[in-house]
Amino acid sequence: MAFDLVHYFAEQTEIQKPQLFSQYSREKRSHYIFELNALVLGKLIQL
């Protein structure tokens, strides 16, 4: 379930904030957004 949330938020971030990491290629941007969401979810679980 946690993986699904990370994937969902990564997709939503790309849709709602396309300018985020816009200096990178689409593939790298998707990767960075996915990693960022994974780290945030991990932090939330830790709290």
mmCIF file of the N, C-alpha and C atoms, coordinates in Angstrom:
data_MODEL
# 
_entry.id   MODEL 
# 
loop_
_atom_site.group_PDB 
_atom_site.id 
_atom_site.type_symbol 
_atom_site.label_atom_id 
_atom_site.label_alt_id 
_atom_site.label_comp_id 
_atom_site.label_asym_id 
_atom_site.label_entity_id 
_atom_site.label_seq_id 
_atom_site.pdbx_PDB_ins_code 
_atom_site.Cartn_x 
_atom_site.Cartn_y 
_atom_site.Cartn_z 
_atom_site.occupancy 
_atom_site.B_iso_or_equiv 
_atom_site.pdbx_formal_charge 
_atom_site.auth_seq_id 
_atom_site.auth_comp_id 
_atom_site.auth_asym_id 
_atom_site.auth_atom_id 
_atom_site.pdbx_PDB_model_num 
ATOM 1   N N  . MET A 1 1  ? 0.824  -1.195 0.000   1.00 0.00 ? 1  MET A N  1 
ATOM 2   C CA . MET A 1 1  ? 0.000  0.000  0.000   1.00 0.00 ? 1  MET A CA 1 
ATOM 3   C C  . MET A 1 1  ? 0.869  1.261  0.000   1.00 0.00 ? 1  MET A C  1 
ATOM 4   N N  . ALA A 1 2  ? 1.945  1.256  0.758   1.00 0.00 ? 2  ALA A N  1 
ATOM 5   C CA . ALA A 1 2  ? 2.815  2.430  0.810   1.00 0.00 ? 2  ALA A CA 1 
ATOM 6   C C  . ALA A 1 2  ? 3.413  2.723  -0.562  1.00 0.00 ? 2  ALA A C  1 
ATOM 7   N N  . PHE A 1 3  ? 3.808  1.666  -1.269  1.00 0.00 ? 3  PHE A N  1 
ATOM 8   C CA . PHE A 1 3  ? 4.365  1.851  -2.609  1.00 0.00 ? 3  PHE A CA 1 
ATOM 9   C C  . PHE A 1 3  ? 3.332  2.480  -3.535  1.00 0.00 ? 3  PHE A C  1 
ATOM 10  N N  . ASP A 1 4  ? 2.079  2.056  -3.417  1.00 0.00 ? 4  ASP A N  1 
ATOM 11  C CA . ASP A 1 4  ? 1.010  2.630  -4.230  1.00 0.00 ? 4  ASP A CA 1 
ATOM 12  C C  . ASP A 1 4  ? 0.828  4.119  -3.947  1.00 0.00 ? 4  ASP A C  1 
ATOM 13  N N  . LEU A 1 5  ? 0.945  4.496  -2.684  1.00 0.00 ? 5  LEU A N  1 
ATOM 14  C CA . LEU A 1 5  ? 0.817  5.913  -2.325  1.00 0.00 ? 5  LEU A CA 1 
ATOM 15  C C  . LEU A 1 5  ? 1.950  6.739  -2.920  1.00 0.00 ? 5  LEU A C  1 
ATOM 16  N N  . VAL A 1 6  ? 3.164  6.201  -2.847  1.00 0.00 ? 6  VAL A N  1 
ATOM 17  C CA . VAL A 1 6  ? 4.307  6.913  -3.419  1.00 0.00 ? 6  VAL A CA 1 
ATOM 18  C C  . VAL A 1 6  ? 4.095  7.104  -4.914  1.00 0.00 ? 6  VAL A C  1 
ATOM 19  N N  . HIS A 1 7  ? 3.650  6.063  -5.581  1.00 0.00 ? 7  HIS A N  1 
ATOM 20  C CA . HIS A 1 7  ? 3.423  6.124  -7.025  1.00 0.00 ? 7  HIS A CA 1 
ATOM 21  C C  . HIS A 1 7  ? 2.312  7.125  -7.350  1.00 0.00 ? 7  HIS A C  1 
ATOM 22  N N  . TYR A 1 8  ? 1.229  7.091  -6.583  1.00 0.00 ? 8  TYR A N  1 
ATOM 23  C CA . TYR A 1 8  ? 0.111  8.010  -6.792  1.00 0.00 ? 8  TYR A CA 1 
ATOM 24  C C  . TYR A 1 8  ? 0.554  9.461  -6.619  1.00 0.00 ? 8  TYR A C  1 
ATOM 25  N N  . PHE A 1 9  ? 1.268  9.753  -5.527  1.00 0.00 ? 9  PHE A N  1 
ATOM 26  C CA . PHE A 1 9  ? 1.706  11.120 -5.286  1.00 0.00 ? 9  PHE A CA 1 
ATOM 27  C C  . PHE A 1 9  ? 2.722  11.589 -6.315  1.00 0.00 ? 9  PHE A C  1 
ATOM 28  N N  . ALA A 1 10 ? 3.554  10.683 -6.799  1.00 0.00 ? 10 ALA A N  1 
ATOM 29  C CA . ALA A 1 10 ? 4.503  11.049 -7.851  1.00 0.00 ? 10 ALA A CA 1 
ATOM 30  C C  . ALA A 1 10 ? 3.750  11.464 -9.110  1.00 0.00 ? 10 ALA A C  1 
ATOM 31  N N  . GLU A 1 11 ? 2.721  10.707 -9.479  1.00 0.00 ? 11 GLU A N  1 
ATOM 32  C CA . GLU A 1 11 ? 1.923  11.057 -10.657 1.00 0.00 ? 11 GLU A CA 1 
ATOM 33  C C  . GLU A 1 11 ? 1.201  12.386 -10.462 1.00 0.00 ? 11 GLU A C  1 
ATOM 34  N N  . GLN A 1 12 ? 0.628  12.583 -9.284  1.00 0.00 ? 12 GLN A N  1 
ATOM 35  C CA . GLN A 1 12 ? -0.087 13.824 -9.005  1.00 0.00 ? 12 GLN A CA 1 
ATOM 36  C C  . GLN A 1 12 ? 0.848  15.027 -9.022  1.00 0.00 ? 12 GLN A C  1 
ATOM 37  N N  . THR A 1 13 ? 2.056  14.847 -8.512  1.00 0.00 ? 13 THR A N  1 
ATOM 38  C CA . THR A 1 13 ? 3.032  15.935 -8.520  1.00 0.00 ? 13 THR A CA 1 
ATOM 39  C C  . THR A 1 13 ? 3.377  16.324 -9.949  1.00 0.00 ? 13 THR A C  1 
ATOM 40  N N  . GLU A 1 14 ? 3.561  15.335 -10.811 1.00 0.00 ? 14 GLU A N  1 
ATOM 41  C CA . GLU A 1 14 ? 3.872  15.632 -12.218 1.00 0.00 ? 14 GLU A CA 1 
ATOM 42  C C  . GLU A 1 14 ? 2.724  16.360 -12.901 1.00 0.00 ? 14 GLU A C  1 
ATOM 43  N N  . ILE A 1 15 ? 1.502  16.016 -12.546 1.00 0.00 ? 15 ILE A N  1 
ATOM 44  C CA . ILE A 1 15 ? 0.330  16.647 -13.157 1.00 0.00 ? 15 ILE A CA 1 
ATOM 45  C C  . ILE A 1 15 ? 0.138  18.069 -12.617 1.00 0.00 ? 15 ILE A C  1 
ATOM 46  N N  . GLN A 1 16 ? 0.235  18.233 -11.292 1.00 0.00 ? 16 GLN A N  1 
ATOM 47  C CA . GLN A 1 16 ? -0.088 19.504 -10.665 1.00 0.00 ? 16 GLN A CA 1 
ATOM 48  C C  . GLN A 1 16 ? 1.073  20.499 -10.619 1.00 0.00 ? 16 GLN A C  1 
ATOM 49  N N  . LYS A 1 17 ? 2.296  19.997 -10.672 1.00 0.00 ? 17 LYS A N  1 
ATOM 50  C CA . LYS A 1 17 ? 3.478  20.866 -10.607 1.00 0.00 ? 17 LYS A CA 1 
ATOM 51  C C  . LYS A 1 17 ? 4.470  20.496 -11.709 1.00 0.00 ? 17 LYS A C  1 
ATOM 52  N N  . PRO A 1 18 ? 4.088  20.677 -12.963 1.00 0.00 ? 18 PRO A N  1 
ATOM 53  C CA . PRO A 1 18 ? 4.986  20.274 -14.053 1.00 0.00 ? 18 PRO A CA 1 
ATOM 54  C C  . PRO A 1 18 ? 6.300  21.072 -14.075 1.00 0.00 ? 18 PRO A C  1 
ATOM 55  N N  . GLN A 1 19 ? 6.328  22.241 -13.442 1.00 0.00 ? 19 GLN A N  1 
ATOM 56  C CA . GLN A 1 19 ? 7.551  23.042 -13.434 1.00 0.00 ? 19 GLN A CA 1 
ATOM 57  C C  . GLN A 1 19 ? 8.584  22.516 -12.437 1.00 0.00 ? 19 GLN A C  1 
ATOM 58  N N  . LEU A 1 20 ? 8.179  21.617 -11.545 1.00 0.00 ? 20 LEU A N  1 
ATOM 59  C CA . LEU A 1 20 ? 9.104  21.049 -10.571 1.00 0.00 ? 20 LEU A CA 1 
ATOM 60  C C  . LEU A 1 20 ? 10.143 20.192 -11.278 1.00 0.00 ? 20 LEU A C  1 
ATOM 61  N N  . PHE A 1 21 ? 11.394 20.466 -11.074 1.00 0.00 ? 21 PHE A N  1 
ATOM 62  C CA . PHE A 1 21 ? 12.510 19.766 -11.722 1.00 0.00 ? 21 PHE A CA 1 
ATOM 63  C C  . PHE A 1 21 ? 12.449 19.884 -13.243 1.00 0.00 ? 21 PHE A C  1 
ATOM 64  N N  . SER A 1 22 ? 11.920 20.980 -13.748 1.00 0.00 ? 22 SER A N  1 
ATOM 65  C CA . SER A 1 22 ? 11.732 21.132 -15.200 1.00 0.00 ? 22 SER A CA 1 
ATOM 66  C C  . SER A 1 22 ? 13.044 21.206 -15.970 1.00 0.00 ? 22 SER A C  1 
ATOM 67  N N  . GLN A 1 23 ? 14.149 21.472 -15.278 1.00 0.00 ? 23 GLN A N  1 
ATOM 68  C CA . GLN A 1 23 ? 15.437 21.556 -15.967 1.00 0.00 ? 23 GLN A CA 1 
ATOM 69  C C  . GLN A 1 23 ? 15.979 20.171 -16.328 1.00 0.00 ? 23 GLN A C  1 
ATOM 70  N N  . TYR A 1 24 ? 15.352 19.103 -15.830 1.00 0.00 ? 24 TYR A N  1 
ATOM 71  C CA . TYR A 1 24 ? 15.807 17.742 -16.114 1.00 0.00 ? 24 TYR A CA 1 
ATOM 72  C C  . TYR A 1 24 ? 14.943 17.094 -17.194 1.00 0.00 ? 24 TYR A C  1 
ATOM 73  N N  . SER A 1 25 ? 15.454 16.026 -17.774 1.00 0.00 ? 25 SER A N  1 
ATOM 74  C CA . SER A 1 25 ? 14.674 15.275 -18.761 1.00 0.00 ? 25 SER A CA 1 
ATOM 75  C C  . SER A 1 25 ? 13.459 14.653 -18.065 1.00 0.00 ? 25 SER A C  1 
ATOM 76  N N  . ARG A 1 26 ? 12.476 14.288 -18.855 1.00 0.00 ? 26 ARG A N  1 
ATOM 77  C CA . ARG A 1 26 ? 11.241 13.714 -18.288 1.00 0.00 ? 26 ARG A CA 1 
ATOM 78  C C  . ARG A 1 26 ? 11.528 12.475 -17.448 1.00 0.00 ? 26 ARG A C  1 
ATOM 79  N N  . GLU A 1 27 ? 12.442 11.640 -17.919 1.00 0.00 ? 27 GLU A N  1 
ATOM 80  C CA . GLU A 1 27 ? 12.768 10.409 -17.192 1.00 0.00 ? 27 GLU A CA 1 
ATOM 81  C C  . GLU A 1 27 ? 13.407 10.717 -15.838 1.00 0.00 ? 27 GLU A C  1 
ATOM 82  N N  . LYS A 1 28 ? 14.387 11.632 -15.839 1.00 0.00 ? 28 LYS A N  1 
ATOM 83  C CA . LYS A 1 28 ? 15.051 12.002 -14.579 1.00 0.00 ? 28 LYS A CA 1 
ATOM 84  C C  . LYS A 1 28 ? 14.073 12.711 -13.645 1.00 0.00 ? 28 LYS A C  1 
ATOM 85  N N  . ARG A 1 29 ? 13.241 13.582 -14.197 1.00 0.00 ? 29 ARG A N  1 
ATOM 86  C CA . ARG A 1 29 ? 12.254 14.306 -13.386 1.00 0.00 ? 29 ARG A CA 1 
ATOM 87  C C  . ARG A 1 29 ? 11.324 13.321 -12.682 1.00 0.00 ? 29 ARG A C  1 
ATOM 88  N N  . SER A 1 30 ? 10.829 12.334 -13.407 1.00 0.00 ? 30 SER A N  1 
ATOM 89  C CA . SER A 1 30 ? 9.952  11.323 -12.806 1.00 0.00 ? 30 SER A CA 1 
ATOM 90  C C  . SER A 1 30 ? 10.678 10.565 -11.709 1.00 0.00 ? 30 SER A C  1 
ATOM 91  N N  . HIS A 1 31 ? 11.937 10.237 -11.960 1.00 0.00 ? 31 HIS A N  1 
ATOM 92  C CA . HIS A 1 31 ? 12.727 9.504  -10.971 1.00 0.00 ? 31 HIS A CA 1 
ATOM 93  C C  . HIS A 1 31 ? 12.925 10.343 -9.706  1.00 0.00 ? 31 HIS A C  1 
ATOM 94  N N  . TYR A 1 32 ? 13.279 11.598 -9.853  1.00 0.00 ? 32 TYR A N  1 
ATOM 95  C CA . TYR A 1 32 ? 13.507 12.469 -8.702  1.00 0.00 ? 32 TYR A CA 1 
ATOM 96  C C  . TYR A 1 32 ? 12.229 12.696 -7.901  1.00 0.00 ? 32 TYR A C  1 
ATOM 97  N N  . ILE A 1 33 ? 11.123 12.898 -8.592  1.00 0.00 ? 33 ILE A N  1 
ATOM 98  C CA . ILE A 1 33 ? 9.851  13.101 -7.906  1.00 0.00 ? 33 ILE A CA 1 
ATOM 99  C C  . ILE A 1 33 ? 9.462  11.840 -7.139  1.00 0.00 ? 33 ILE A C  1 
ATOM 100 N N  . PHE A 1 34 ? 9.660  10.670 -7.747  1.00 0.00 ? 34 PHE A N  1 
ATOM 101 C CA . PHE A 1 34 ? 9.351  9.410  -7.086  1.00 0.00 ? 34 PHE A CA 1 
ATOM 102 C C  . PHE A 1 34 ? 10.213 9.248  -5.828  1.00 0.00 ? 34 PHE A C  1 
ATOM 103 N N  . GLU A 1 35 ? 11.502 9.532  -5.942  1.00 0.00 ? 35 GLU A N  1 
ATOM 104 C CA . GLU A 1 35 ? 12.404 9.426  -4.788  1.00 0.00 ? 35 GLU A CA 1 
ATOM 105 C C  . GLU A 1 35 ? 12.001 10.391 -3.680  1.00 0.00 ? 35 GLU A C  1 
ATOM 106 N N  . LEU A 1 36 ? 11.670 11.600 -4.056  1.00 0.00 ? 36 LEU A N  1 
ATOM 107 C CA . LEU A 1 36 ? 11.256 12.604 -3.079  1.00 0.00 ? 36 LEU A CA 1 
ATOM 108 C C  . LEU A 1 36 ? 10.019 12.131 -2.317  1.00 0.00 ? 36 LEU A C  1 
ATOM 109 N N  . ASN A 1 37 ? 9.052  11.599 -3.033  1.00 0.00 ? 37 ASN A N  1 
ATOM 110 C CA . ASN A 1 37 ? 7.839  11.115 -2.386  1.00 0.00 ? 37 ASN A CA 1 
ATOM 111 C C  . ASN A 1 37 ? 8.110  9.909  -1.495  1.00 0.00 ? 37 ASN A C  1 
ATOM 112 N N  . ALA A 1 38 ? 9.013  9.032  -1.904  1.00 0.00 ? 38 ALA A N  1 
ATOM 113 C CA . ALA A 1 38 ? 9.382  7.879  -1.088  1.00 0.00 ? 38 ALA A CA 1 
ATOM 114 C C  . ALA A 1 38 ? 10.027 8.351  0.230   1.00 0.00 ? 38 ALA A C  1 
ATOM 115 N N  . LEU A 1 39 ? 10.903 9.347  0.135   1.00 0.00 ? 39 LEU A N  1 
ATOM 116 C CA . LEU A 1 39 ? 11.552 9.873  1.333   1.00 0.00 ? 39 LEU A CA 1 
ATOM 117 C C  . LEU A 1 39 ? 10.544 10.538 2.273   1.00 0.00 ? 39 LEU A C  1 
ATOM 118 N N  . VAL A 1 40 ? 9.621  11.291 1.701   1.00 0.00 ? 40 VAL A N  1 
ATOM 119 C CA . VAL A 1 40 ? 8.594  11.952 2.528   1.00 0.00 ? 40 VAL A CA 1 
ATOM 120 C C  . VAL A 1 40 ? 7.718  10.923 3.211   1.00 0.00 ? 40 VAL A C  1 
ATOM 121 N N  . LEU A 1 41 ? 7.301  9.896  2.484   1.00 0.00 ? 41 LEU A N  1 
ATOM 122 C CA . LEU A 1 41 ? 6.465  8.854  3.082   1.00 0.00 ? 41 LEU A CA 1 
ATOM 123 C C  . LEU A 1 41 ? 7.228  8.133  4.189   1.00 0.00 ? 41 LEU A C  1 
ATOM 124 N N  . GLY A 1 42 ? 8.506  7.855  3.969   1.00 0.00 ? 42 GLY A N  1 
ATOM 125 C CA . GLY A 1 42 ? 9.317  7.233  4.993   1.00 0.00 ? 42 GLY A CA 1 
ATOM 126 C C  . GLY A 1 42 ? 9.408  8.092  6.239   1.00 0.00 ? 42 GLY A C  1 
ATOM 127 N N  . LYS A 1 43 ? 9.549  9.377  6.055   1.00 0.00 ? 43 LYS A N  1 
ATOM 128 C CA . LYS A 1 43 ? 9.599  10.299 7.198   1.00 0.00 ? 43 LYS A CA 1 
ATOM 129 C C  . LYS A 1 43 ? 8.271  10.307 7.946   1.00 0.00 ? 43 LYS A C  1 
ATOM 130 N N  . LEU A 1 44 ? 7.161  10.316 7.217   1.00 0.00 ? 44 LEU A N  1 
ATOM 131 C CA . LEU A 1 44 ? 5.846  10.301 7.855   1.00 0.00 ? 44 LEU A CA 1 
ATOM 132 C C  . LEU A 1 44 ? 5.630  9.011  8.641   1.00 0.00 ? 44 LEU A C  1 
ATOM 133 N N  . ILE A 1 45 ? 6.070  7.901  8.096   1.00 0.00 ? 45 ILE A N  1 
ATOM 134 C CA . ILE A 1 45 ? 5.921  6.627  8.801   1.00 0.00 ? 45 ILE A CA 1 
ATOM 135 C C  . ILE A 1 45 ? 6.771  6.621  10.070  1.00 0.00 ? 45 ILE A C  1 
ATOM 136 N N  . GLN A 1 46 ? 7.949  7.231  9.992   1.00 0.00 ? 46 GLN A N  1 
ATOM 137 C CA . GLN A 1 46 ? 8.864  7.279  11.131  1.00 0.00 ? 46 GLN A CA 1 
ATOM 138 C C  . GLN A 1 46 ? 8.272  8.093  12.294  1.00 0.00 ? 46 GLN A C  1 
ATOM 139 N N  . LEU A 1 47 ? 7.515  9.132  11.945  1.00 0.00 ? 47 LEU A N  1 
ATOM 140 C CA . LEU A 1 47 ? 6.938  9.981  12.989  1.00 0.00 ? 47 LEU A CA 1 
ATOM 141 C C  . LEU A 1 47 ? 5.886  9.208  13.692  1.00 0.00 ? 47 LEU A C  1 
# 
